[in-house]
Amino acid sequence: MDTFLYSSFKILFMLTFIKNLIKKNFNIDSNLSCDICDKYELRIFTAKLFLQMMYQDGKVTTNEENSVKNAIADYFDLPLNEVDQLFLLSNDLFAYESQCSVLSQKINQQCSDQQKAKIIEHLWLIAYSDNNLHEKEEKMLMDISKCLQVPHLISHKAKLKAQNFTADRKWTH
């Protein structure tokens, strides 16, 4: 099968699967507009990016999990119960292949440059939340910054901000 066609089927399957999960987990009437699904789909895609960063170095700490939850809460301004639900749902979906281009396409369509820069900032904070930047985390961040079309200077400033973030900060959620 043609590689492009195969990739397109995988993307279509993943999007359909996510929309069905959204409708089921967030009690959305299937007759409602897809705008609501798009909102939740964007949340899931963004949370998946945060989770991918958490898993990049092969070990997950409590600080990293809390950092991801804080990023979700802050970025989407969600209450704790919705953060936990989104965290679990996105984590369940983590097993499905998540290419940067697939995740970033939805984010690029729906987010402003400022919102995308905030995502990068959260990703740097997650990467540094275990007080160690792994080379895989840094490479992933460079790739995502490129996919989201976030300028290098903005990503670098976010990296410096995360580096200067105090290690004794209490990660809550």
Secondary structure, DSSP 8 states (H G I E B T S, - for coil): --HHHHHHHHHHHHHHHHHHHHHHHTT--TTS-HHHHHHHHHHHHHHHHHHHHHHTTS---HHHHHHHHHHHHHHHT--HHHHHHHHHHHHHHTTS---HHHHHHHHHHH--HHHHHHHHHHHHHHHHTTS---HHHHHHHHHHHHHTT--HHHHHHHHHHHHHS-TT-----
